[in-house]
Amino acid sequence: MKRYSLISLALAALLLVTLLAGCGGSSSSDSKTLTATPAELADQMVEALAPKQELVEAGEKVISNYYAIDSEVITGYKVYISPAFQAEEIAVFSVADGRMDDAKAMVEKRVEDLKASFDGYLPDQLTQLEENAQILENGNCICLVTGQAEGAQAAAKIFTDAQ
């Protein structure tokens, strides 16, 4: 009888270890490549954000005013900014293998720049930025989404659900 209990206990322990190992998975978020392009994601996210005023696309000539894009880090992007001093922005970047930390630092710098531009000038926009700005990673992409809470959450969901 004791022998069956010991075998049952050993099998239960083995099952537990197997289940825990299966749930661990890979912690690297850049281990997959999204099939959706930054442009496709950004367009869908802007629609979900439902900004107060229409956002404008930051083209090649303008983007350097907002982001320090290094072509060895960023392989593609689409950025929508607010032309009306609103804390609403969608930026989606495709990142080169192994360079996610560099891309994240670039996006974090943009958030800090936005905070500085609103601080003491537009306190309601600063609060919205502090409460709703999200930097998200999915596969080989990173994004910044900020806006009113409900819209920012809807836009973030589009990004995190992307394949």
For each residue, the residues with C-beta under 8 A, 3 or more apart:
1: 4 5
2: 5 6
3: 6 7
4: 1 7 8
5: 1 2 8 9
6: 2 3 9 10
7: 3 4 10 11
8: 4 5 11 12
9: 5 6 12 13
10: 6 7 13 14
11: 7 8 14 15
12: 8 9 15 16
13: 9 10 16 17
14: 10 11 17 18
15: 11 12 18 19
16: 12 13 19 20
17: 13 14 20 21
18: 14 15 21 22
19: 15 16 22 23
20: 16 17 23 24
21: 17 18 24
22: 18 19 25
23: 19 20
24: 20 21
25: 22
26: 31
27:
28: 31
29: 100 137 138 139
30: 95 97 98 100 137 139 140
31: 26 28 139
32: 139 140
33: 139 140
34: 41 94 138 139 140 141 162 163
35: 163
36: 40 41 162 163
37: 40 41 76 78 94
38: 41 42 76 77 78 92 93 94 141
39: 42 43 76 78 92
40: 36 37 43 44
41: 34 36 37 38 44 45 78 92 141 143 158 159 162
42: 38 39 45 46 78 79 80 90 91 92 143
43: 39 40 46 47 78
44: 40 41 47 48 158
45: 41 42 48 49 90 92 143 145 155 156 158 159
46: 42 43 49 51 55 80 90 155
47: 43 44 50
48: 44 45 151 154 155 157 158
49: 45 46 55 88 90 145 147 151 152 154 155
50: 47 147 148 151 154
51: 46 54 55 82 86 88 147 151
52: 84 86 88 148
53: 82 83 84 86 88
54: 51
55: 46 49 51 80 81 82 83 88 89 90
56: 80 81 82 83
57: 78 79 80
58: 62 63 65 66 79 80 81
59: 62 63
60: 63
61: 64
62: 58 59 65 66
63: 58 59 60 66 67 69 77 79
64: 61 67 68 69
65: 58 62
66: 58 62 63 79 81 110 113
67: 63 64 77 79 91 106 107 110
68: 64 106 109
69: 63 64 73 74 77 106
70: 73 74 102 106
71: 74 75
72: 96 99
73: 69 70 95 96 99 102 103 106
74: 69 70 71 77 93 94 95 96 103 106
75: 71 94 95 96
76: 37 38 39 93 94
77: 38 63 67 69 74 91 92 93 94
78: 37 38 39 41 42 43 57 91 92
79: 42 57 58 63 66 67 89 90 91 92
80: 42 46 55 56 57 58 89 90 91
81: 55 56 58 66 89
82: 51 53 55 56 85 86 87 88 89
83: 53 55 56
84: 52 53
85: 82 122 125
86: 51 52 53 82 125 147
87: 82 114 118 122 125 126 128 129 132 133 146 147
88: 49 51 52 53 55 82 146 147 148
89: 55 79 80 81 82 114 144 145 146 147
90: 42 45 46 49 55 79 80 143 144 145 155
91: 42 67 77 78 79 80 107 110 143 144 145
92: 38 39 41 42 45 77 78 79 141 142 143 159
93: 38 74 76 77 103 106 107 141 142 143
94: 34 37 38 74 75 76 77 140 141
95: 30 73 74 75 99 100 103 140 141 142
96: 72 73 74 75 99
97: 30 140
98: 30
99: 72 73 95 96 102 103
100: 29 30 95 103 104 137 142
101: 104 105
102: 70 73 99 105 106
103: 73 74 93 95 99 100 106 107 142
104: 100 101 107 108 135 137 142
105: 101 102 108 109
106: 67 68 69 70 73 74 93 102 103 109 110
107: 67 91 93 103 104 110 111 135 142 143 144
108: 104 105 111 112 135
109: 68 105 106 112 113
110: 66 67 91 106 107 113 114 144
111: 107 108 114 115 129 133 135 144 146
112: 108 109 115 116
113: 66 109 110 116 117
114: 87 89 110 111 117 118 129 133 146
115: 111 112 118 119 126 129 130
116: 112 113 119
117: 113 114 121
118: 87 114 115 121 122 123 125 126 129
119: 115 116 123 126
120: 123
121: 117 118
122: 85 87 118 125 126
123: 118 119 120 126 127
124: 127 128
125: 85 86 87 118 122 128 129
126: 87 115 118 119 122 123 129 130
127: 123 124 130 131
128: 87 124 125 131 132 146 147 148
129: 87 111 114 115 118 125 126 132 133 146
130: 115 126 127 133
131: 127 128 149
132: 87 128 129 146 147 148 149 152
133: 87 111 114 129 130 144 145 146 152
134: 144 145 146 152 156
135: 104 107 108 111 142 143 144
136: 142 143 145 156 159 160
137: 29 30 100 104 141 142
138: 29 34 141 142 143 159 160 162
139: 29 30 31 32 33 34 162
140: 30 32 33 34 94 95 97
141: 34 38 41 92 93 94 95 137 138 159 162
142: 92 93 95 100 103 104 107 135 136 137 138
143: 41 42 45 90 91 92 93 107 135 136 138 159
144: 89 90 91 107 110 111 133 134 135
145: 45 49 89 90 91 133 134 136 152 155 156 159
146: 87 88 89 111 114 128 129 132 133 134 152
147: 49 50 51 86 87 88 89 128 132 151 152 155
148: 50 52 88 128 132 151 152
149: 131 132 152 153
150: 153 154
151: 48 49 50 51 147 148 154 155
152: 49 132 133 134 145 146 147 148 149 155 156
153: 149 150 156 157
154: 48 49 50 150 151 157 158
155: 45 46 48 49 90 145 147 151 152 158 159
156: 45 134 136 145 152 153 159 160
157: 48 153 154 160 161
158: 41 44 45 48 154 155 161 162
159: 41 45 92 136 138 141 143 145 155 156 162
160: 136 138 156 157
161: 157 158
162: 34 36 41 138 139 141 158 159
163: 34 35 36
